[in-house]
Amino acid sequence: MDISKSEKLKQHFSTRVTHQARHLLDLWRCLHDNHWQQEHVSDLLQANEKLLRFAQRFDSPKYVEIATQLDSTLSKVKNTCHPSSEELKTLNDLMLQLSQGVLRRNDQSNKPEKMIVVKKPIYMALNDSDNAIQLAQQMEYFGLRAELFTTQEELHNAISKRHPMAIIIDIDFIEADNGLAIIAEHQGIKEAGVVKTATPMIPIIFYSSHGMTLKQKLQCLRLGGISSFESLAPQAIITQLESLVNLVPEQPFRILIVDDSKSQALFAERSLNTAGMITEKVTDPMDVWNVLESFQPEMILMDMYMPGCNGVELAKVIRQDIHYINIPIIFLSGEEDIELQLAAMSEGGDDFLTKPVDPRHLLSTIRTRGTRARDLSHLIARDSLTGLYNHTHILKALDEQIKVCLRNKTSLCFVMIDIDHFKQVNDNHGHPIGDEVIKNLALFLTQRLRKTDFVGRYGGEEFAIVLPNVTLDDAENIMNEIRNNFSHILHGGIAAINSTFSCGIALHKGQSSNELIELADQAMYLAKRAGRNCVKVCPAKD
């Protein structure tokens, strides 16, 4: 049945809301780099007002709500350009909601979430046309749209009319090293990597079927190459492309400031808030423990000399708790004695800054330490093969979300997935192909689910997913759509195979985490007994 004219218009104009939301996110990312200059805050406000108008006009209530709250908060900080930690947290939360909507949500219904194909296409210029077509087909299942070119003229005309999100090109496209020459021309590159124009370079993925010399790898790097591949393995290339379309803003660092001097604490708070970080001040060291539990900071900025408890003692006490053993502690003090500084660091500190400290030095230190701490936490919490949460941390996420669910009286579903006939995949095609199936499913799940969902590798070929704020019907529909689309993906290059999975879902109705896992596990085995490649729920829907 044909879609009505009014429905087509509605679909067309709803994309204007999405595009405006993306524009707002781009401005938000630039705001911190420009240190909250008034003109940039004004630009953000104007873009948000436009988003609100579009959302109201084209019946997008979710965006109306977010834009209204953004307008209220941004109006408060417009004149001062110094948001408080609470205002900054509110803005970050709203931007996170906005980015999730842009990536995964459809405001018009409660049906399973559809992938939104990225606005810009990916251009592909490869000599191996068969593999290029297969790669393009696989990319479509991941929400990426490819345009294929077989001649230099076609590629040149396309780039002249519209810059793509990225280009995948054979370094020997049509003839030896011609791909490098084509990209050098379009990127505006002279010899030795000197840029002739101010136009931003297009991200390039280079491919060579026969390997690359070090000289060629350096050329690729200088031409804007973000990676170089010697095979057209879809999983690796799609993972690289996914990093270019991830619109979710990075979560701000959460810093606990412990200083008995109110003026020093305020100075640190303002410097960090202006850089987009969320802070909490404590002027009495005896209050630190309660704030640690409620605020859950990623880093502590601590004065060394305070009444009742000095910073070294406090750092040692904090380090005795296993939950905070890896949290970076930076001492900020007027102490200039190097021996005392080193002694303080040996007792639990990670760095020592001497007052008065230059704000740029403070920010640089915190960003460096914070990034390393996040990287370490990521490695501890993630499965090495897939990058998903490991067994321990997906169960921890489930426990935490059950608490949120009970506190906020919201819904929660837990999902168990098992890849069908996985032993046969390993036995018949080898463990590398089995690993590729696992990695492809991991990437597919992270793409198709919301950024607020928690996806983990439960063990072997089993996966676990925590779905907050979702009904059982919606969870079943979402997982069925993912299951169906995943079954079309090819794994293993030339000897490509398809794979399917069985899925069980349990709705939280006051059970413990162990009971919820058991229900989802039962549902998954119901799916196995029903012939596999299907989704079952437990307990059965009323």
N, C-alpha and C positions, 0 to 999 in steps of 0.2 A: 504494500500500500504506500502511495506517495505521501511524503511529509507535506503538511499544509504550508501555505505561504507564510502564515503568521509564525509557525513553528520554525521555519527556516530563518526568518528574520530574527527571531528570538535567539537562535543558536549563533547567528552571525554577530549580533551585537553583544552577546555574552562574552565573546572573545575579546572585545574592547576592554571589558572589566579585567580579564586576566592579563592582558598586555599592560594595562595601567598599573596593576599590582606589581608586575615584574619591574616596571620603571621605578616604582616607589622603592622596591628592594635594592635596586642599583644605587639610588641616591642615598639610601640608608648606609650601604657599605662605604660610600665615599665620605660620609659625614664624620666618622671617627678619624679618618686620614687627614681631614681638614680641621681637626680640633674644634668642632662645633662652632665654626664661624657663623655669624648671624645670617649672612646671605644664603648659606647652605641650609640652615634651618628653615629659612623662608621658602626656599625651593622645595624642601620636603613637605612643608605645610600646603603649598599650592598643589603639588602632585597628589597629596592626600585628599584635598578638597575635590579635585577632579575625579579621583577614585570614588568618593562618596556620591557624587552626582551620577556617575555611570552606574554604580551599584543600585541606587534608588530608582533610576530610570529603567534599568533592565532587570529588575526584580531579582537581586542577589542579596538576600537578607544577611547571609553570613558576612559578606564584605561590608555591608552597611554597618553592622555592629562593630567590626574591627576598625573601620575608618572613623566612626564616631568617637570611639575611645582614643584612637591616635590623635584626633583633632583636639580633644580635651587636654591630653597630656602635653602635646607639642606646644599648644598655646601658652601653657604655664612656663615653659622654658625658653620661649622665643626671645624674650627681651634680655634675660640674663645669660643664656647659652651655657649655663652651668647646672645641668640636671642633678638632682639629688640621687643618691643610690637607689631609693625606692622608685623614683620616676624612671630612672634608667632601666631598672628591672622590669617595670611595666611596659616600657617601649620595646625592650628585647623580647618579652613574652608575646606581645602583639605582632611583632615582625615575624616571629617564629610561626605563629598561627597563620599569618598571611602567606608565608612561604610554603607551608604545608598545603594550603588551599590551592596555590598555583600549581604545585606539583601533582597532587593526587586527588583533589576533590572536584566534584561536580555539584554546584549549588542547586541545580534544578531538581534533584531527586535524591532519594536514599538508596538508590540501586548501587551495585558494586562499583567501586571507583575505577574509572577508566584512565589509562595513561594519556597524558596530553603530549602530543608530538611537539618537539621543540620547534620554535618559530623558524629558525634557520636550518637549511639542509646541510648535509655533509657531502662534499664533492669527492668522487672516487675516480682516479685515473690509473688503471692497472692493466698491464699487458695480459694477465691471466683473466680473461673475461668470465670463464665459467666459475672460478672461485670468487670473483668480484660479485657476480649475481647471487651466489649462495650467501656471501657475507651480507649483502644488502638485504636479503630476505630475513636473515637472522636478526639484523639490526631492527627491523620493523617490529619484531616481537618485544623489543626492549624500548619502544617508543622513539626510535631514531630513524630519520628519513634520509635515505641516500639517493644521490643523483649520479649516474654513471656516465663517463665520457670515454670515447674511443679515439678521439683526435685532439691534437693540440689546439686547433682552432675552436672547437666546441668548448673546451675548458676555458680558453682565453675569453671567449664571448660571455660565458656564464659568470666568470669572476668580475668582468667589467660591469656587468649589470647588477650583480648582487654578491656581496661577500658572504661566504658560507660560515657556518659555525667552526668547521675544520676541513682540512683537505687530507685525504689518504692518497698517496701517489707513489708509484714505482720510480725508484731513482733512475731506472733505465727505460722510462716511459717512451715507447716507440723506438728510441735508439739510446746508445750508451750515454749515461749521465745527463740525458735530456731532461729528466724530471727535476734534477737539481737546478738546471738552467731556467726552466719554466718558473719554478718557485722564486729563484733569485730575482727574476724580472718583475714578478707581481708583488714581491715583498719590498721592492725598492732597495735592493742590496747591491753595493759595489764590491770590489775586491776586498778580501780580508774582513768581510762581515760588516763593512761600514754602511749605515743606513742613509739613503738619499732623501727619503721623505719622512714626514712626521706621522703618516698614517699608521695606526696600530697594526702589528703583524698578525697574520692569520695563523692559528695553531696548525701545525703540519705533523702528520704521522707518515714517516717514510717507510717504504717496504723494498726489500731486495731479496730475490729468490736465490741468490748465490753468495750471500754474506756481504759484509761491508769492511773496507779497510779503515784504519784509524783516521786517515785523511778524509774519507767520505763521512764518517761519523761526526767529525768536527765541522764539516761543511753543513751537514744536516742541523747540527746545533745552532750554527750561526744564521741559518735560514729560518729559524723559528720552529725547529723540530722539537716536539714535546716527547717524542719517543721514536725508536726505530725497530722494525720487526723483520725477522727473516722467515716468518710463516704468517699466513692469514688466519690464524686461530681466532675465531669470533669472540671467545670469552675474553681473551687478553685485550683485543682492540676495543671491545665494547666497554670494558672496565675503564680503559683510558679515556674514552669519549664521555663516559658517565661523569667523570670528574669535572668536565667542562660545563655540564648542564645542571649540576647540583646547585640549586638556588637557595638552599637553606643557609642563613647566615650563621657563622660560627658563634657558639655560645660565649658570652663574655666571661672573663676570669672573675672568680669570686674571691675577694681578698679580705681577710680579717685584720684590722688595724688595732694593735694593743699599745696604747701610750697614755701615761697619766697626764700628759700635757694636752689640754683640749685644743690649744692653738696648733700644736704639731700634728695632732690627729686630724684636725680640720684641713690643714695644708695637704696632708697625704691623701685624704678623701677627695678633695677637689681635683688634685692632679690626676688621680686614678679614674674618677668619674668622667672627667673631660675626655679621657682616652677610651671611654666606653666600658670600663670595668665596674663591677658591682661590689660595693664595700659595706662593711659593718664596723662601727667604732666601739671599742671598749676602753674606758679610762680607768677602770678598777680591775687589776689582774685577777682578783678573786671571782669575777663574773665570767671569766673566759670559758670555763667548762660548759656552762649552760648554753653559751652562744655557739660554741663548737658544735654541739649536738643539733641545735636548731638551724643554724646558718649553713653548716657543712661547707666550709671554705676550701678552696683549692690551694691556698697559700696563706701564710701568716707573716705580717710585717710587724715586728715587735721592738719596743724600746728595751734597752738593756738594764737601765736602772729605774726601778719603780718602788714605791712604798709598799711594804708588806710582803713583796715577792719580787725578786729580780728576774730579768729575762732568761738568764741561764737556768735557774731553777725551774721556771715555768716550762722551758723547752724540754728539759729532762723528764718532767712529769708527762707532758704531751707525748713524748717519744715512747713512754712505757705502755701506751695504749696501742694495740695492734692496728686499730682503725686509722690511726694518724701517724704511723711509723714512717710513711713515705711523703708526708705533706711537707713541702719546702717551707723553711723558717728563715726569714731574712731579718737580721738585727739592724736596727736603725738607731744610732746613738752618737752622742758627742764624744765618746771615748776614742782617743787618738793613739793610745798605747798599743802597738802592734802585737805585743805578747798577749795582752788581755783580749784583744780581738781574736787571735788564733785560739786562745783557750776557750773562748765563748763558742766558736765554731766547732771545736772538738767535742763539745758537750751537747750537740744537737742542731747547731745552726748550719745553714747552707751558704750563707753569704753575709757580709758585714758592710754596711754603708755608713759613712760618717756624716753627721749633721754639721752644717746645713748641706743638704744634698740637692744637686741640680735635678729638676723634675724630669729632664730627658734621661739622665742617668738612672733615676728611679724606675721610669717606665721601661727602659731597655732591659734592666736587670729582671724586673718582674715578668716581662714578656718572654725572655729567654728561659728563666727558671720554670715559668708556667707551662710553656710549650713542651719542655723536656718532661715535666711531671705528667702532662697529659699523654705524651707519647708512651711513657712508661706504664701508665695506667691502662692505656689501650692494649699494650702488649700483654699485660697481665690478664686482662679481662677477655681477650679475643682468641678465637681459634686460629691457629697459624695457617691452616689451609684455606679457609673461607673468609676470614676477617670478621665473622659473626661473633656474638657472645659465646664464650665457652659454656660447658655444662654448669659449672658453679655459678657463673654470673647471670645466666638466663634464669636460673632458679631464684637467685637473689632479686632479680628484676620482678619476677612473679610475686615474691613475698612483699616487695615494696608496693607494687600496684594493687595488691589485695587490700593493703592498708589504706591506700588512696581511695579505692572503690568503696570501702566501708565508711570512711570518713566523709566522702562527698556524696554517698548514696548513688553511685553511678554503676553502669554495667561493665562487665569484664568477661572476655572469653579467652580460653587457653586452647592452643592448637598443637597437635602432634602430627608429624609428617614422616612417612617412611618410603624411600625410593623402592619401587617395585622390581623384583627379580635382580637386585643389585649384585648378588653373588655371581649370577650368570654373566652380568656385564664384565666383572673382573675376570672370570674364568675364560670367557670367550674372546674378549677384546683387550684384556690386560689392565693392570692397575692404573696406568696413566690415563686411560680413557675413563675409568671409574672415578678418578680424581676430578677429571674435567666435568663429568656429569654433576658431581657434588658442588663444584665451584660455580657452574652455570646456574644451578638451582638456587644457590646462595645469592648470586647477583640478581637473579630474577625476582626473588622474594623481596630483597631490599628495594628494588625499583618499583615493584607493584604495590607494596604496602606503604602506609603513612610513615613519616619520620618519627611520629610519636609511638609507633608500634615497636616491640622488642623482638628481634629475630636471633635465634641461637642455634648452634649445632649441638644437639643433645648427646650425640655419640654415634660414630660410624656413619651410616647413611640416614640417621634420624635427625629431624629438626624440630624445634619447639618455638612457638610464637605466642607472645602475650599481646592481646588486642584490647586496649582500654576503650571505654566509651563506644561500644559497638553491641548491637543486638545479636541474638543467635541467628536470626534470619539473614542479617547483613553479613555476618561472619561466614555463614555457609555459602552465600552467593559470591562473596569475594574470593573465597578459597576455591570454589568451583571454577570461577573464571580463570584464576591463576593456574589451576590444574589443567584445564583445557588448553590454554595457550602454551604452557610449558611442554605439553605432549607434542607440539609441532616443531620444537627446537631440535636442531641436529647437533650431535656431539661427535668429535673425533676426526674432523678434517675429511680426508678422502674416503675413508671407510666409515662414513657418517652413520650414526644410529639415533633412534628416538628413545626417549625414556619417559616413564610416567611415575606418579606417586599416589599413595593412598593416604587419606587424611582423616583425622578424628578431632572433633571439637566438643569442648565442655563449657557450659555457662556457669559462672560463679553465682551460687545461691547461698553464700554463707559458709561454704566448706573451707577446710584448711587447704594449704597449697598441695600437700601430699594427696589429699582426697580429690582435688581438682585434676591433678596429673593422672591419677588412676582412672578417672572418668574419661579423660581425653584418650588415654591409652586403650581403654576398652572400645571406644568409638573407632579408633584406628584399626583395631583388629576386626571389628565388624566390617569395615571397608575392605580389609584383606579377604575376609570370608565371602564378601559379596562379589568377588571377582577382580578386586584391585582397581586402580585408576578411578576412584570415586571418593566422595566425601560423606562421612556419617557424623551424627551428633549424638551425645549422651549426657544427661538423660534425654530421651526422645522429646521432641517439641510437643507442647500441649495441643 
